[in-house]
Amino acid sequence: MPGRRALLACAFLALLRLGAARNTEEPASCTLVVPRSEWRALASKCSQHLKLPVRYVVVSHTAGSTCNTPALCQQQVRNVQHYHSQTLGWCDVGYNFLIGEDGLVYEGRGWDIKGDHTGPTWNPMSIGITFMGNYMERTPPPRALRAAQNLLDCGLARGALSSNYEIKGHRDVQQTLSPGDRLYEIIQKWNRYRE
């Protein structure tokens, strides 16, 4: 029952954000992004800004635990941030956005701050979106894939992504198995995917 209450509370917050978005001209596709304050992020020490709009979006997976409720996904985002900032010594969580199997997008570094997701060549010219989980053998649920598509629509509407932006799999730009075989098969079918 607690999981159901958390899901209802999250849906209610999303509806409130949708109403606020209509009042502030925020694109509707941007309303399912959970801000850092809601997942109780540690303060960021990052200061390098991205030059917007960016041309590339790099899709990866964390290859770690999955999460399918807002409470579990918030904990998982905090776990990733702790690993990146405390263990690896980075200025914050490495990704710009993280996607949970609960169908929500969690703000990492956001649209404006350069990430640490794909190495020194790609980080300054791309947004890093990661799916929380390991997608070598399984696919993300449809709600997570929809969340990613909505985020891309949001980035385009906000002017954070260029009108001719391209999607790349993490393995297209670095030697890695990310974003996992099953997720990679899916993103290769997206309209903006380019190897």
Secondary structure, 3 states (H helix, E strand, C coil): CHHHHHHHHHHHHHHHHHHHHHHHCCCHHHCCEECCCCCCCCCCCCCCECCCCEEEEEEEECCCCCCCCHHHHHHHHHHHHHHHHHHCCCCCCCCCEEECCCCCEEECCCCCECCCCCCCCCHHHEEEEEECCCCCCCCCCHHHHHHHHHHHHHHHHHCCEEEEEEEEEHHHHCCCCCCCHHHHHHHCCCCCECC
